[in-house]
Amino acid sequence: MKRHPFRRFFRDKANALAGSWTINSIAYSIVYPFIPVYLYQTRHLPMEQAGLVFPVMASASIFVPPLAGWLSDHLPRTWLMRIGQGGRAALFFSLALLIRCEAPFWLFCIFFFLNAGTGVIFENSADAYLSSVTTPAERARAYSKIRIGTNIGWAAGPALGAFLASLPYDWLFFMTSVICFCSERYIRYVLPERRRVPTPEPGKRRSLFDLGAGEGGTPLWKDRYIMAILGGVFLMVMLSSQLYSVLSVYSTHVVGITKRNLGFVYFFNGFTIIIGQIPVTLLLTKLKISHNWRLVIGALFYFCGYFTLSFAHGFLDLVFSVIVLTMGEIIVQVALYAVITAAAPPGRVGRYLSGWVLTRGVAASLGPYVGSLLFARFTSQPLMLWASLSSFGLLAALVFAAIALRKDRTAPAL
């Protein structure tokens, strides 16, 4: 009997997981680009204050990853994914009510923090789940599917948000709540837990906040290779975190595009990944470029993309810059996942990934706030603004190049 094509598609767990990321990203990206716009233009908060919401949200990526990583190494990962999405549904609904009531800024910060924390639980569990159903040789291509699924959502969400921009902001958050609930239902039916979570290695009992150990029980923070990689990640995220913070306000307030066109700018970010992720990954593999050198190349694309924003005078200029920096995202994200999961010892993939999330969270906490301060200082000097911010990408490229040249533990090109 011939199998239904959808059943064949979802038998590949990478495909099924990509679907969950698509729904998750559609939900989040409908509202995310418009958060600073709402606070700055509708609630008339100073940019310095509106920018604080991003370090508040990103701080969840500092405090939650140790717990999320430990849980994903001990509990069913799809169950944790469902908790993450169900929790976000409830929190987005609460945020819709807060907008309708014009609640104080500090209350928004609390709920944005909780929302981001439940998102960390979903993301860490999903990444750990993928590592449990793929081999190291399969992960680059499998993770490329996840990136495509994620960015189908990031392309569709802002575009949908652009069409709905005339609606009150509370309706956008309410719709996001409904979509998150649909994501929880999807995970329940398409991604049942079929494997036991790997048991951590025997030996000395470790703390909940232990982010993992390398060979011979060496703590993660003593692994020079991984810590150097995470140092480069920190610099790079300081820059990439400007995409949905400073760039959204810069595009509408300085360049002067409409909120609808802003949604389409973000559409091109997602669309570029959808059409380019697998071809670029396959090309780099065919050229036998190691994952460490891919990090160098990707960081340089980030630098060039953000620097060219200095010369943007309209919608098409913004689209060009976003496409260039998105090429960096295409290259870097898959390489990072392959490097970190390959370095993780058995039973500790979740905690190794949480080290990545923790580093990303610290940088994402600082990045938008630093960007908002620079925006306030250099609003009328775009070259100074984006030259200062894009320098983080150049520094990241230098760090990754030093790692690749030393070849301490260079991951093979997969």
DARA-V784436 format. One record per residue. N is the residue number from 0. RES is the residue in three letters. SS is DSSP state (alpha for helix, beta for strand, coil for the rest). PSI is psi as a letter, one per 30 degrees, with the letter a starting at -180 (NA if undefined). OMEGA is omega in radians with two decimals (999 if undefined). Layout:
# DARA-V784436
n = <N:N>
res = <RES:RES>
ss = <SS:SS>
psi = <PSI:PSI>
omega = <OMEGA:OMEGA>
This chain:
# DARA-V784436
n = <0:1:2:3:4:5:6:7:8:9:10:11:12:13:14:15:16:17:18:19:20:21:22:23:24:25:26:27:28:29:30:31:32:33:34:35:36:37:38:39:40:41:42:43:44:45:46:47:48:49:50:51:52:53:54:55:56:57:58:59:60:61:62:63:64:65:66:67:68:69:70:71:72:73:74:75:76:77:78:79:80:81:82:83:84:85:86:87:88:89:90:91:92:93:94:95:96:97:98:99:100:101:102:103:104:105:106:107:108:109:110:111:112:113:114:115:116:117:118:119:120:121:122:123:124:125:126:127:128:129:130:131:132:133:134:135:136:137:138:139:140:141:142:143:144:145:146:147:148:149:150:151:152:153:154:155:156:157:158:159:160:161:162:163:164:165:166:167:168:169:170:171:172:173:174:175:176:177:178:179:180:181:182:183:184:185:186:187:188:189:190:191:192:193:194:195:196:197:198:199:200:201:202:203:204:205:206:207:208:209:210:211:212:213:214:215:216:217:218:219:220:221:222:223:224:225:226:227:228:229:230:231:232:233:234:235:236:237:238:239:240:241:242:243:244:245:246:247:248:249:250:251:252:253:254:255:256:257:258:259:260:261:262:263:264:265:266:267:268:269:270:271:272:273:274:275:276:277:278:279:280:281:282:283:284:285:286:287:288:289:290:291:292:293:294:295:296:297:298:299:300:301:302:303:304:305:306:307:308:309:310:311:312:313:314:315:316:317:318:319:320:321:322:323:324:325:326:327:328:329:330:331:332:333:334:335:336:337:338:339:340:341:342:343:344:345:346:347:348:349:350:351:352:353:354:355:356:357:358:359:360:361:362:363:364:365:366:367:368:369:370:371:372:373:374:375:376:377:378:379:380:381:382:383:384:385:386:387:388:389:390:391:392:393:394:395:396:397:398:399:400:401:402:403:404:405:406:407:408:409:410:411:412:413>
res = <MET:LYS:ARG:HIS:PRO:PHE:ARG:ARG:PHE:PHE:ARG:ASP:LYS:ALA:ASN:ALA:LEU:ALA:GLY:SER:TRP:THR:ILE:ASN:SER:ILE:ALA:TYR:SER:ILE:VAL:TYR:PRO:PHE:ILE:PRO:VAL:TYR:LEU:TYR:GLN:THR:ARG:HIS:LEU:PRO:MET:GLU:GLN:ALA:GLY:LEU:VAL:PHE:PRO:VAL:MET:ALA:SER:ALA:SER:ILE:PHE:VAL:PRO:PRO:LEU:ALA:GLY:TRP:LEU:SER:ASP:HIS:LEU:PRO:ARG:THR:TRP:LEU:MET:ARG:ILE:GLY:GLN:GLY:GLY:ARG:ALA:ALA:LEU:PHE:PHE:SER:LEU:ALA:LEU:LEU:ILE:ARG:CYS:GLU:ALA:PRO:PHE:TRP:LEU:PHE:CYS:ILE:PHE:PHE:PHE:LEU:ASN:ALA:GLY:THR:GLY:VAL:ILE:PHE:GLU:ASN:SER:ALA:ASP:ALA:TYR:LEU:SER:SER:VAL:THR:THR:PRO:ALA:GLU:ARG:ALA:ARG:ALA:TYR:SER:LYS:ILE:ARG:ILE:GLY:THR:ASN:ILE:GLY:TRP:ALA:ALA:GLY:PRO:ALA:LEU:GLY:ALA:PHE:LEU:ALA:SER:LEU:PRO:TYR:ASP:TRP:LEU:PHE:PHE:MET:THR:SER:VAL:ILE:CYS:PHE:CYS:SER:GLU:ARG:TYR:ILE:ARG:TYR:VAL:LEU:PRO:GLU:ARG:ARG:ARG:VAL:PRO:THR:PRO:GLU:PRO:GLY:LYS:ARG:ARG:SER:LEU:PHE:ASP:LEU:GLY:ALA:GLY:GLU:GLY:GLY:THR:PRO:LEU:TRP:LYS:ASP:ARG:TYR:ILE:MET:ALA:ILE:LEU:GLY:GLY:VAL:PHE:LEU:MET:VAL:MET:LEU:SER:SER:GLN:LEU:TYR:SER:VAL:LEU:SER:VAL:TYR:SER:THR:HIS:VAL:VAL:GLY:ILE:THR:LYS:ARG:ASN:LEU:GLY:PHE:VAL:TYR:PHE:PHE:ASN:GLY:PHE:THR:ILE:ILE:ILE:GLY:GLN:ILE:PRO:VAL:THR:LEU:LEU:LEU:THR:LYS:LEU:LYS:ILE:SER:HIS:ASN:TRP:ARG:LEU:VAL:ILE:GLY:ALA:LEU:PHE:TYR:PHE:CYS:GLY:TYR:PHE:THR:LEU:SER:PHE:ALA:HIS:GLY:PHE:LEU:ASP:LEU:VAL:PHE:SER:VAL:ILE:VAL:LEU:THR:MET:GLY:GLU:ILE:ILE:VAL:GLN:VAL:ALA:LEU:TYR:ALA:VAL:ILE:THR:ALA:ALA:ALA:PRO:PRO:GLY:ARG:VAL:GLY:ARG:TYR:LEU:SER:GLY:TRP:VAL:LEU:THR:ARG:GLY:VAL:ALA:ALA:SER:LEU:GLY:PRO:TYR:VAL:GLY:SER:LEU:LEU:PHE:ALA:ARG:PHE:THR:SER:GLN:PRO:LEU:MET:LEU:TRP:ALA:SER:LEU:SER:SER:PHE:GLY:LEU:LEU:ALA:ALA:LEU:VAL:PHE:ALA:ALA:ILE:ALA:LEU:ARG:LYS:ASP:ARG:THR:ALA:PRO:ALA:LEU>
ss = <coil:coil:coil:coil:alpha:alpha:alpha:alpha:alpha:alpha:alpha:coil:alpha:alpha:alpha:alpha:alpha:alpha:alpha:alpha:alpha:alpha:alpha:alpha:alpha:alpha:alpha:alpha:alpha:alpha:alpha:alpha:coil:coil:alpha:alpha:alpha:alpha:alpha:alpha:alpha:alpha:coil:coil:coil:coil:alpha:alpha:alpha:alpha:coil:alpha:alpha:alpha:alpha:alpha:alpha:alpha:alpha:alpha:alpha:alpha:alpha:coil:alpha:alpha:alpha:alpha:alpha:alpha:alpha:alpha:coil:coil:coil:coil:alpha:alpha:alpha:alpha:alpha:alpha:alpha:alpha:alpha:alpha:alpha:alpha:alpha:alpha:alpha:alpha:alpha:alpha:alpha:alpha:alpha:alpha:alpha:alpha:coil:coil:coil:coil:alpha:alpha:alpha:alpha:alpha:alpha:alpha:alpha:alpha:alpha:alpha:alpha:alpha:alpha:alpha:alpha:alpha:alpha:alpha:alpha:alpha:alpha:alpha:alpha:alpha:alpha:alpha:alpha:coil:coil:coil:alpha:alpha:alpha:alpha:alpha:alpha:alpha:alpha:alpha:alpha:alpha:alpha:alpha:alpha:alpha:alpha:alpha:alpha:alpha:alpha:alpha:alpha:alpha:alpha:alpha:alpha:alpha:alpha:coil:coil:coil:coil:coil:alpha:alpha:alpha:alpha:alpha:alpha:alpha:alpha:alpha:alpha:alpha:alpha:alpha:alpha:alpha:alpha:alpha:alpha:alpha:alpha:alpha:alpha:coil:coil:coil:coil:coil:coil:coil:coil:coil:coil:coil:coil:coil:coil:coil:coil:coil:coil:coil:coil:coil:coil:beta:coil:alpha:alpha:alpha:coil:beta:alpha:alpha:alpha:coil:alpha:alpha:alpha:alpha:alpha:alpha:alpha:alpha:alpha:alpha:alpha:alpha:alpha:alpha:alpha:alpha:alpha:coil:coil:coil:coil:coil:alpha:alpha:alpha:alpha:alpha:alpha:alpha:alpha:alpha:alpha:coil:coil:coil:alpha:alpha:alpha:alpha:alpha:alpha:alpha:alpha:alpha:alpha:alpha:alpha:alpha:alpha:alpha:alpha:alpha:alpha:alpha:alpha:alpha:alpha:alpha:alpha:alpha:alpha:alpha:alpha:coil:coil:coil:coil:alpha:alpha:alpha:alpha:alpha:alpha:alpha:alpha:alpha:alpha:alpha:alpha:alpha:alpha:alpha:alpha:alpha:alpha:alpha:alpha:alpha:coil:coil:coil:alpha:alpha:alpha:alpha:alpha:alpha:alpha:alpha:alpha:alpha:alpha:alpha:alpha:alpha:alpha:alpha:alpha:alpha:alpha:alpha:alpha:alpha:alpha:alpha:alpha:alpha:alpha:alpha:alpha:coil:coil:coil:coil:coil:alpha:alpha:alpha:alpha:alpha:alpha:alpha:alpha:alpha:alpha:alpha:alpha:alpha:alpha:alpha:alpha:alpha:alpha:alpha:alpha:alpha:alpha:alpha:alpha:alpha:alpha:alpha:alpha:alpha:coil:coil:coil:coil:alpha:alpha:alpha:alpha:alpha:alpha:alpha:alpha:alpha:alpha:alpha:alpha:alpha:alpha:alpha:alpha:alpha:alpha:alpha:alpha:alpha:alpha:alpha:alpha:alpha:coil:coil:coil:coil:coil:coil:coil:coil>
psi = <k:k:k:k:e:e:e:e:e:f:e:j:f:e:e:e:e:e:e:e:e:e:e:e:e:e:e:e:f:e:f:e:f:f:e:e:e:e:e:e:e:e:f:h:k:l:e:e:e:e:f:f:f:e:f:e:e:f:f:f:f:e:e:e:e:e:e:e:e:e:e:f:f:f:l:k:e:e:e:e:e:e:e:e:e:e:e:e:e:e:e:e:e:e:e:e:e:e:e:e:f:h:l:l:e:e:e:e:e:e:e:e:e:e:e:e:e:e:e:e:e:e:e:e:e:e:e:e:e:e:f:f:g:l:l:e:f:f:e:e:e:e:f:e:e:e:e:e:e:e:f:e:e:f:e:e:e:e:e:e:e:e:f:g:f:f:l:k:e:f:e:e:e:e:e:e:e:e:e:e:e:e:e:e:e:e:e:e:f:f:i:k:j:f:k:k:k:k:k:l:k:l:a:k:k:l:l:e:g:k:g:l:k:a:k:g:g:k:l:e:f:f:j:e:e:e:e:e:e:f:e:e:e:e:e:e:f:e:e:f:f:f:e:g:d:e:e:e:e:e:e:e:e:e:e:g:l:l:e:e:f:e:e:f:e:f:e:f:e:e:e:e:e:e:f:f:e:e:e:e:e:e:e:e:e:e:f:h:k:l:e:e:f:e:e:e:e:e:e:e:e:e:e:e:e:e:e:f:f:f:g:k:g:a:e:e:e:e:e:e:e:e:e:e:f:e:e:e:e:e:e:e:e:e:e:e:e:e:e:e:e:e:f:k:l:k:g:g:e:e:e:e:e:f:e:e:e:e:e:e:e:e:e:f:e:e:e:e:e:e:e:e:e:e:e:e:e:h:e:g:i:e:e:e:e:f:e:e:e:f:f:e:e:e:e:e:e:e:e:e:e:e:e:e:e:e:h:e:h:k:k:l:k:NA>
omega = <-3.07:3.14:3.06:-3.08:3.12:3.12:3.10:-3.14:-3.05:3.02:3.01:-3.04:3.06:3.09:-3.13:3.14:3.09:3.10:3.12:3.09:3.11:-3.13:3.13:-3.08:3.07:-3.11:-3.01:-3.02:3.04:-3.02:-2.97:-3.12:-3.04:3.12:3.13:3.12:3.12:-3.08:-3.04:-3.02:-3.11:3.13:3.05:3.05:3.06:-3.11:3.13:3.12:3.12:-3.14:-3.13:-3.10:-3.12:3.03:3.07:3.12:-3.09:3.11:3.04:3.10:3.03:-3.03:-3.03:-3.05:3.11:3.10:-3.11:3.13:3.12:3.14:-3.08:3.04:-3.08:-3.07:3.10:-3.01:3.11:3.07:3.10:3.09:3.12:3.09:3.14:-3.10:3.09:3.10:3.12:3.10:-3.14:-3.09:3.08:3.07:3.11:3.11:3.07:3.11:3.12:3.11:-3.14:-3.13:-3.06:-3.10:3.12:-3.05:-3.09:3.12:3.03:-3.10:3.14:-3.09:3.05:3.09:3.14:3.13:3.13:3.13:3.10:3.07:3.10:3.12:3.10:-3.02:-3.14:-3.14:3.13:3.13:3.11:3.11:-3.14:-3.13:-3.11:-3.12:3.09:3.01:3.11:-3.13:-3.10:-2.89:-3.11:-3.13:3.12:3.14:3.04:3.09:3.10:3.13:3.12:3.11:3.12:-3.02:2.88:3.08:-3.11:3.04:-3.08:-3.06:3.13:3.10:3.08:3.09:3.12:3.11:-3.11:-3.03:3.14:3.12:3.02:-3.08:-3.12:3.10:3.09:-3.14:3.10:3.11:3.10:3.10:-3.13:-3.12:3.09:3.09:3.09:3.11:3.11:3.10:3.14:-3.13:-3.11:-3.02:-3.03:-3.07:3.06:3.13:-3.09:-3.10:3.03:3.06:3.14:3.12:3.11:-3.09:3.14:3.11:-3.09:3.11:-3.05:-3.14:3.04:-3.04:3.02:-3.09:3.07:3.11:3.12:-3.10:3.12:3.12:3.13:3.12:-3.12:-3.08:3.04:3.07:-3.02:-3.12:-3.10:-3.14:3.07:3.08:-3.12:3.04:3.07:3.10:3.14:-3.13:-3.08:-3.13:3.01:3.11:-3.04:3.13:3.10:-3.02:-3.10:3.09:-3.10:-3.06:-3.11:3.13:3.11:-3.09:-3.08:-3.02:-3.08:3.14:3.02:3.09:-3.12:3.08:3.12:3.11:3.06:3.09:-3.14:3.02:3.12:3.04:-3.12:3.04:-3.14:-3.08:3.12:3.12:-3.13:-3.06:-3.03:-2.99:-3.09:3.09:-3.14:3.10:3.13:3.13:3.14:3.08:3.14:3.12:3.11:3.08:-3.11:-3.14:3.12:3.11:3.04:3.09:3.10:-3.11:-3.12:3.13:3.10:3.05:3.07:-3.13:-3.09:-3.11:-3.12:3.14:-3.12:3.04:3.10:-3.02:-3.12:3.12:-3.13:-3.07:-3.08:3.09:3.11:3.13:3.13:-3.13:-3.13:3.11:3.14:-3.13:3.09:3.04:3.05:3.11:3.12:-3.06:-2.97:-2.97:3.12:3.14:3.12:-3.14:-3.13:-3.12:-3.03:3.13:3.10:-3.12:-3.06:3.06:-3.13:3.09:-3.10:3.13:-3.14:-3.12:3.04:3.09:3.12:3.03:3.06:-3.13:3.13:3.12:3.11:-3.13:3.12:-3.13:3.14:3.04:-3.08:-3.00:-3.12:3.14:3.06:3.12:-3.14:3.09:3.10:3.10:3.12:-3.11:-3.01:-3.13:-3.11:3.13:-3.07:-3.12:3.11:-3.13:-3.01:3.02:3.13:-3.10:-3.08:3.11:3.07:3.11:3.11:3.10:3.10:3.12:3.12:3.10:-3.14:3.11:3.11:3.11:-3.11:-3.12:3.13:3.10:3.09:3.13:-3.06:3.11:3.13:3.02:-3.08:999>
